[in-house]
């Protein structure tokens, strides 16, 4: 085990020295890898922020439950108890008097409300489901509508379905983009490793003559590809973070113009680690392919 660990430590150190030996070439390679990973990563984060914006939009993905006008207090309490029994929703109660006061504060509705002889509004509950998939929202709406003393259940299902379809289309586009740039990253690593193998062809031949296995020869190149890809992933995370910092101000100002507040979510530590891991994996795959083909050519 110690000998195995020592061999891996030596291979890792050799890969680091090769990266440091050509800083300009390494920087260019990292920029290519970083940009290749930045585009799909930024697209994924943009979709995540857009989904959060849709959840926070006024009235979006909320279900309004209107109680019958003539319902007694115990009927309202019964509906409230039923809602408490649903563990996947949050809700708030809007009494009819409070709803009327809100309308009176509106400049457009104040005059109309003042002319009414009595309060025509019912008590209502505003329900916020945890599962915002269109099918789940529609099923919950049907269940709430079947409860006694519920006059009407309002859900803008068409808006929810359009928004969900847009997110699914965006996710598919990001996956296709990630596949294309992932293949490009493998190609970049493949060519880089192939040039290194060609430059060290004599050294590799001598090593094989004295008994070095293919795994021993492949190991430093594998670490080189993984290190290059991992560092490129970290650079991509930095580029995404910088782009979000630049966009944070204009997005906040735009949200304020529409009477709301919204802040872009930066990538979390797990997202950065995942991006670096994906880059390292793709770099490792490119190195494995390149060294395997080169060693086969030596044979």
N, C-alpha and C positions, 0 to 999 in steps of 0.2 A: 504493500500500500504506500509506504514512504517513497519507494522508487517511482511508483506511478504518479504520486503527487509532485515529486521533484521534476519529472519529465514535463508535466503540465505547467508547472511554474516556470520552467525554462522556456517552454514554447510561448507562454504568455509574455514573458519578458522580451523574447525575440520579436514578437509581433509589435510590442510597444516601441522597441528601438527602430523597427522598420518604418513605423508611422512617423517617428520623430526625425528620421534620417532625411526625409524629403518633405519638409513642412509646407512648401508651396503646393506641391502635388496633393498632399493630404488635405490641405485647405480647400482646394478646388473640388476634390472628390466629396468632401463633407458638404460643401455648398450644393452640389448636384443632388446628393442623397437627401439633404435637409429640405430643399425645395420640392423634391419628389414626394416627400412625406408631408410637407406643409399643406399642400392643396387638399388632399382628402381629409387630413386632420382638421383643418379649418372648416371644411364643409360639414363634417360631423358635428363640430362644436356650434356652427351656425344653426344647424337643424335643432340641436338641443336647446339653444337659446330661443329659437322660434317657437318650439313646443312650450317652453315656459312662458313666453309672451302670450301665446294662445290661452294658456290656463289662467293667466292673470288678467286677461281682457275682461272688460266689464260685461257681465252676463254670459260670458263664454263658458260652455260646458257646465252650466248650472241648470237645475230643474226647479221650476217654480210650482209649488203645490198650493192651489187655491181651495180654501174650505168653503162649503156652502154658506150663503149669507145667513140663513136662519139656524145655523148649527149652534148648539148649546156649548157652554164652557167645557163640560165633560167630554163632548165629542172632540174638541180641539186637543184636550189633554190626552185622549185616546190616540189620536194621530201622532202626537208628540212622543208618546211611549212607544208606538210602533217604529218611529224613526230612530229612537234610541236603541232599539233592538237590532238595527242594521249597523253592523260594525264597520262597514266599508264606506260610510258616508259621514259627512259633517253637515250640520244644518243650523239655521237661525230662524227665529220666529219673528214675523212682522205683523203686529196687531193692525187692525183696520184703521184705528185712530191715528197711528203713527204714519201709515201709508197716506192718509188724507193730508196730514201736515206736510209730508214731503211734496205732495202735489201743489199745496198752497204756496210753497216756497218757489215753485217754478213760475217764471214770468209768463210763459205761454199758457199755463193751465190755471193760474190763480183766479182769473176772472170767471172762468167756467165753473171752477169748484165753488166759488162764492155764491153762484146762482143756484146751486143744488139745494133742495129742501132738507135732505138728510144725507148721511154718508152711505153711498152705494157700494163701497169697497168691502171685500171679504177679508177675513184673516188669511194669512199666507205663511208658508214655510219656504225658505230658499235652501235647496239641498245641493251640496257639493260632493259628488262621488269621487272616490279614490281611483276607480277604474274609469278612464275617460274614453275607452274604445267605443265606437259608434254602436256596436251590437250590445255592449253592456249598458250603455245609456238608454237605448231603446227598450231593453228588457226591464230596466228599473222604472222607466216612465210608465210602462204598461202595468207593472206591479202597483205603483203608487195610485194610478188611476182606478184600480179595482177596489181600493179601500173605501169603506163607508164614510159618508159625509164629505167626500172629496169631489168638488164640483168640476175642477179642470186642472190638468197637469200640462205645463208649457215647457217644451224643449225645442230649441232650434236645431232639429236633427239634420236638416239639409246643410246648415253651416258646418256642423260637426263632421259630417261625412266628407264635405269638400276639403276641409282642413286636414282630416286624416289622410285622404287620398293624396293631397299635396305633399304631406310629410313622407308617405310611403314612396312616392315618386322621387322625392329628394334623396331618401335613403338609398334607393336603387342606383341613382346617379352617382352618389358618393361611393358605393361599393364598386361600381364599374370603374370609376376614376382610381380608386385604391388598387384595383387589380392591374390596371394599365401601368400605373406608376410603380407598383411593386415589381412587376416584370422588368421595368426599366432599371430599378435599383439592383435587381439580380444581375442584369446585363452589365451594369457599371462595375459591380464587384467582380464579375466573371472576367472582364477584360483586364482589370487591374491585377488580379491574381495571375492571370495568364502571362502578362508581361513580366511579373516577378519570377514565375517559374522558368520562363525562357532565359531570363538574366542569370539564373542560378542553375542552369541545366547541368553544367560540369560538376558543380557541388553535389547535386542530387544524384548524378551517375556514380560518383565516388562513394557517396553514402550508401547507395544500394549495393555496390560491390563489396562493402565491408559488412553487409548484413542488415542494414536499416530497413525496417518494414515500411509498407506504404502508409500505415497509420502514423508512424513516427514522422515521416516526411510531410504528411498532410496536416499534422496538428498545428504548426505555427501559422500556416496559411489560413486555417479555419479560424484561429483566434484573431488573425488580422482582419478577415472579413467580418467577423462578429463585432470586433471593436469599432471598425469603421462604420458599420451599420448602426451600432448603438450610439456612437457619438453623433452620427447624422440625425438620429431620432431626437436626441437632446437638443440639437441645433434647430430642428423643426419645431419642437415645443417652445423654444425661445422666440422663434419667428412668429408663431401663432400668438404667444402672449404679447409680443410687441404690437402686432396688428390689432389685437383686441384693446390694448391701451390707447392706441390712436383712434379707434372707433368709439370708445366709451363716451367721450364728450359729445360728439354729434348725435349719437343714439339717445343719450339722456336729454339733450335739448329737443330732439324730435318728439320724444315721449311727453315732455313737458308741454309742448305746443298742443298736444291732444288731450291735455288735462290729466295725464297719468305720470307714473314714474317707473322706470325700468333700468336695470343695470345689467350689462353683459356679464356672464359667468366665465371666469378664466378657467383654464384647464386645472383640474385637481392634481394632487401628487400621484394618485393612481393612474390618471390619464397620461402624465409625463412618463411614468414607469412603463406603462403599456406601449407607448410610442417608441421608447428606447428598446423595449423587448422585441417589438415587431421589426424594427430596423436591424437589430442584432441577428434575429432569425433569418431575415431575408439575405443579409450579408453572409451569414454562415452557409446558407443554401447555395449562393453564388460561388463561394469559395470551394465548397464540396464538388460542385459540378466542374469547375475549372480545373482543379487539381486532378480529379479522377480522369478527365479527358486527356490532360497533359501526361499523366503517368501511363495511360494506355498507349499514347503515342511513343513514349520511351520504350515500351515493350516491343 
